[in-house]
Amino acid sequence: MFSYRHAFHAGNHADVLKHFVLVRLLRHLTAKDKPFWYIDTHAGAGAYGLDAGYASKNAEHRDGIARLWTRTDLPPPLADYVDLIRAVDPRGTPTLYPGSPYIAWKLLRPQDRLRLFELHPTDVDLLGKTFKDAGRRVQVTLGDGYAELKALLPPPPRRALVLIDPSYEDKRDYTRVPEALRDALRRFATGVYAVWYPLLPRVEARRLPERLRALAGGDWLEVTLNVRNPLPGAFGMHGSGMFVVNPPWRLRAELEACLPTLRDALAQDDGAAYHLDGVTR
């Protein structure tokens, strides 16, 4: 269970899609004065060096954030995400990539709060060091984010963005994710929920989006990005998806404007494609 380290994959194509959507969600939530909570069930280490250690072994960021790093022609919502990543590490090439908690920290306001959960003991220690000077606004907890989420909902301000982002290295995640979403919606139906998932040639991965759509009930938005064709006989990730419950109404239009650029920039072969679907009631 503790063998997975996100540092191996930091800044790759899946991170780009996930964090681009996350930035848009945070921008919309912070546009209103009322405070909200950002809750991350699988927070990771907070930030990742790209030029040494785990991330340098496969250098997956070269086919991810590095392809966008010097672009000056990106659509404004996508450029906003890239500018934020550059500001964390304003050198000529990407050497540091922020995780979801750090991105949220950079965008949240003094009245907002972060509640971060991580089960890996090494990563939670690194996460705590990242936010050691953040004060009471940020709480870092060593624990099972699925279970801990129950105690937080509904949050006191009655506004929240919940990111559910496991590695799916443990097959039980394919069951625990929809269970966690079902329970969360029962406790706090008006929250904004963002679920990341990998696109893999395995039955559990193909069925997960169907289960999420069945649970959503009200408004939802789903975006997937393939960067290549699935490799014959392999189980590697050829893309990823984000499923958002109660999305901001402008999010779909922003994604529609940016996804062609994102597809073309991150394409590894002629299988690169995107899909956008959703329901507004």
C-alpha positions in Angstrom: 0.0 0.0 0.0 2.9 2.4 0.7 4.9 1.5 -2.4 3.3 4.2 -4.6 5.0 7.6 -4.7 3.4 10.3 -6.7 6.8 11.9 -7.2 7.5 9.3 -10.0 4.6 10.9 -12.0 4.7 14.6 -10.9 3.9 17.0 -13.7 2.8 14.4 -16.2 -0.2 14.6 -18.5 -2.6 13.4 -15.8 -1.4 16.1 -13.4 -1.8 18.7 -16.1 -5.5 17.8 -16.7 -6.2 17.4 -13.0 -4.6 20.6 -11.9 -6.0 22.7 -14.8 -9.5 21.7 -13.8 -8.7 22.2 -10.1 -7.4 25.8 -10.8 -10.6 26.6 -12.7 -12.8 25.2 -9.8 -10.8 27.3 -7.2 -11.0 30.4 -9.3 -14.8 30.1 -9.5 -15.2 29.4 -5.8 -13.0 32.3 -4.7 -15.0 34.7 -6.9 -17.6 34.8 -4.2 -16.9 36.5 -0.9 -18.2 33.7 1.3 -15.5 31.4 2.7 -15.1 27.7 1.8 -13.1 24.7 2.7 -10.7 22.8 0.4 -10.6 19.1 1.4 -8.0 16.8 -0.1 -8.5 13.1 0.7 -5.1 12.0 -0.8 -2.9 15.0 -0.5 0.5 13.5 -1.2 3.7 15.4 -0.3 2.6 18.9 -1.4 5.4 19.6 -3.9 7.8 17.6 -6.0 11.3 18.2 -7.3 11.6 17.3 -11.0 15.4 17.4 -11.5 16.3 14.8 -8.9 15.0 11.8 -6.9 11.9 9.9 -7.9 10.6 12.4 -10.5 13.9 12.4 -12.5 13.9 8.6 -13.0 11.1 8.5 -15.6 10.9 12.3 -16.2 7.2 12.1 -17.0 6.9 15.8 -16.7 8.7 16.1 -20.1 5.5 14.9 -21.7 3.3 17.0 -19.4 3.9 20.4 -17.9 7.2 20.8 -19.8 5.3 20.9 -23.1 3.4 23.9 -22.0 6.1 25.7 -20.1 7.2 28.2 -22.8 4.0 28.5 -24.7 2.7 32.0 -25.1 -0.3 31.2 -27.2 -2.5 29.3 -24.7 -6.2 30.1 -24.2 -6.5 32.3 -21.1 -7.9 29.6 -18.7 -5.1 27.3 -19.6 -2.5 30.1 -19.5 -3.7 30.9 -16.0 -2.8 27.4 -14.8 0.6 27.4 -16.5 1.4 30.8 -15.1 0.6 29.6 -11.6 3.0 26.6 -12.0 5.7 28.9 -13.4 5.3 31.3 -10.4 6.1 28.4 -8.0 9.4 27.8 -9.8 10.2 30.8 -12.1 13.3 29.3 -13.7 13.8 28.6 -17.4 12.8 24.9 -17.1 10.5 23.2 -14.7 12.4 21.9 -11.7 9.6 22.0 -9.1 6.0 20.9 -9.5 3.3 21.8 -6.9 0.8 19.1 -5.8 -2.9 19.8 -5.4 -2.6 21.1 -1.8 0.0 23.7 -2.7 -1.9 24.8 -5.7 -5.0 25.3 -3.5 -2.9 27.1 -0.9 -1.7 29.6 -3.5 -5.3 30.4 -4.6 -7.3 30.4 -1.4 -7.9 33.5 0.6 -7.4 34.2 4.3 -11.0 33.3 5.2 -10.7 29.8 3.5 -9.4 26.6 5.1 -7.5 23.5 3.9 -8.0 20.1 5.3 -5.4 17.7 4.0 -5.2 13.9 4.5 -2.5 11.5 3.6 -1.9 7.9 4.6 1.8 7.5 3.5 3.9 8.4 6.5 6.8 9.8 4.6 4.6 12.0 2.4 2.5 13.3 5.3 5.7 14.3 7.0 6.8 16.2 3.9 3.3 17.7 3.6 3.5 18.9 7.2 6.9 20.6 6.6 5.4 22.3 3.5 2.7 23.9 5.6 4.5 24.3 8.9 4.1 28.0 8.9 0.6 28.1 7.6 -1.1 28.3 11.0 -4.6 27.1 11.8 -5.8 27.7 8.2 -4.2 24.4 7.2 -4.7 21.0 9.0 -2.5 18.1 7.9 -3.6 14.7 9.1 -2.1 11.3 8.8 -5.1 9.1 8.1 -7.5 7.5 5.6 -9.0 10.3 3.6 -12.1 8.3 2.8 -12.9 7.7 6.5 -11.8 11.2 7.6 -14.1 12.9 5.0 -17.2 11.7 6.9 -16.4 13.8 10.0 -15.9 17.0 8.0 -19.2 17.1 6.1 -21.0 19.4 6.0 -18.3 22.0 6.8 -19.2 25.0 8.9 -19.3 27.5 6.0 -21.5 25.2 4.0 -19.2 25.6 1.0 -16.5 23.2 0.1 -14.4 21.7 -2.8 -13.5 18.1 -2.1 -10.8 16.4 -4.2 -10.8 12.6 -4.2 -7.6 11.6 -5.9 -6.2 8.2 -5.0 -3.5 6.4 -6.9 -5.7 3.4 -7.8 -2.7 1.2 -7.2 -4.9 -0.6 -4.7 -7.9 -2.1 -6.6 -10.1 -1.4 -3.6 -10.0 2.3 -4.7 -12.3 1.5 -7.5 -14.9 0.6 -4.9 -14.0 3.0 -2.2 -14.2 6.1 -4.5 -17.9 5.7 -5.4 -18.7 4.7 -1.9 -17.0 7.9 -0.5 -18.8 10.0 -3.1 -22.2 8.5 -2.3 -21.8 9.1 1.4 -20.5 12.6 0.9 -23.5 13.6 -1.2 -25.8 12.3 1.5 -24.1 14.4 4.1 -23.5 17.5 2.0 -25.4 17.5 -1.3 -24.4 21.0 -2.4 -20.6 20.6 -2.2 -18.4 20.6 -5.2 -16.7 17.2 -5.7 -13.8 16.5 -8.1 -12.8 12.9 -8.7 -9.7 12.1 -10.7 -9.3 8.6 -12.3 -6.9 6.9 -14.7 -7.8 5.6 -18.2 -6.5 2.1 -18.1 -7.3 -1.1 -20.1 -8.8 -2.8 -17.1 -12.4 -3.6 -16.2 -12.5 -1.7 -12.9 -11.2 1.5 -14.6 -13.7 1.4 -17.4 -16.6 0.9 -15.0 -15.7 3.6 -12.6 -17.0 6.6 -14.6 -20.3 4.8 -15.1 -20.7 4.4 -11.4 -19.9 8.0 -10.8 -22.5 9.2 -13.3 -25.1 7.0 -11.6 -24.3 8.6 -8.3 -24.2 12.3 -9.3 -28.0 12.9 -9.3 -27.8 16.6 -10.1 -25.4 18.6 -12.2 -22.1 16.9 -13.2 -19.3 17.3 -15.7 -16.9 14.7 -17.0 -13.7 15.4 -19.0 -11.2 12.8 -20.3 -8.0 13.3 -22.1 -6.2 10.5 -24.0 -2.6 11.3 -24.9 -2.0 8.1 -26.9 -3.5 4.8 -28.0 -3.5 2.0 -25.4 -0.4 -0.1 -25.8 -1.2 -3.7 -26.9 -0.9 -6.1 -24.0 0.1 -3.4 -21.6 -1.6 -1.9 -18.6 -0.1 1.6 -18.7 -2.2 4.7 -18.3 -3.0 6.2 -21.7 -5.0 9.1 -20.3 -7.0 10.3 -17.4 -10.3 11.9 -16.4 -11.9 14.3 -14.0 -15.5 13.9 -12.8 -17.0 17.0 -11.2 -20.3 17.0 -9.2 -22.0 20.5 -8.9 -19.6 22.2 -11.3 -19.6 26.0 -11.8 -21.8 26.8 -14.7 -19.0 28.4 -16.7 -16.6 25.5 -16.4 -17.9 23.6 -19.4 -17.3 26.5 -21.8 -13.8 27.0 -20.4 -12.9 23.4 -21.0 -14.4 23.4 -24.5 -12.1 26.4 -25.3 -9.0 24.8 -24.0 -9.2 21.0 -24.6 -8.2 21.1 -28.3 -5.0 22.9 -27.4 -4.4 20.6 -24.5 -4.9 17.5 -26.7 -2.5 18.7 -29.4 0.1 19.9 -26.9 0.2 16.6 -25.0 -0.4 14.1 -27.8 2.1 11.2 -27.9 0.5 9.6 -31.0 -2.6 9.7 -33.3 -4.7 8.3 -30.5 -4.8 11.6 -28.6 -8.4 12.8 -28.0 -10.6 14.4 -25.5 -14.2 13.9 -24.4 -16.5 16.3 -22.5 -19.9 15.3 -21.2 -22.3 16.5 -18.5 -25.8 17.2 -17.3 -27.2 20.5 -16.1 -30.7 20.3 -14.5 
